Amino acid sequence: MQRRLISLASISLLLVAGCGGQNETASRPAGAEPLAAPSAVKLDLDIERVQGAVAEKAMERWDMREGGYKADDVLMVKICETVRTRDREFGFDGRYVVFWKTTDGEIKADLALDDYEASNKPWDEIIRDRCMTLN
């Protein structure tokens, strides 16, 4: 009887836990990646220009300077198109989020990208099927 009760409680807990969801536009830790696995997509970007902008902005971080990292230590992992929540009906307007990490994997973060300028501005929603994985 006690074994049945424990089994029933375990199954109920798993079902309840599986029903929970996360909202991608909610607060997220730095370096958080999209919840869904994106498809392999080719984005219309000059990757070298993006790499330069991301590395330049990443080098402004205290932990990058203090850790002795150089711009060459910045690896872009994934680039995704984003859309502003309030402008969702207009679709993609040229803004991206770039997920990056250091070559040793010690630092992982993300940056917003608009017109090849990287910033720490918050990005809104990722267009889940418009991501390109790089590394």
HELIX and SHEET records of a PDB file:
HELIX    1   1 GLN A    2  CYS A   19  1                                  18    
HELIX    2   2 ILE A   47  ALA A   58  1                                  12    
HELIX    3   3 TRP A   62  GLU A   66  1                                   5    
HELIX    4   4 ALA A   71  ASP A   73  5                                   3    
HELIX    5   5 THR A   85  PHE A   90  5                                   6    
SHEET    1   A 5 GLU A 117  SER A 119  0                                        
SHEET    2   A 5 LYS A 108  ASP A 114 -1                                        
SHEET    3   A 5 ARG A  95  THR A 102 -1                                        
SHEET    4   A 5 VAL A  74  VAL A  83 -1                                        
SHEET    5   A 5 GLU A 125  THR A 133 -1                                        
END                                                                             
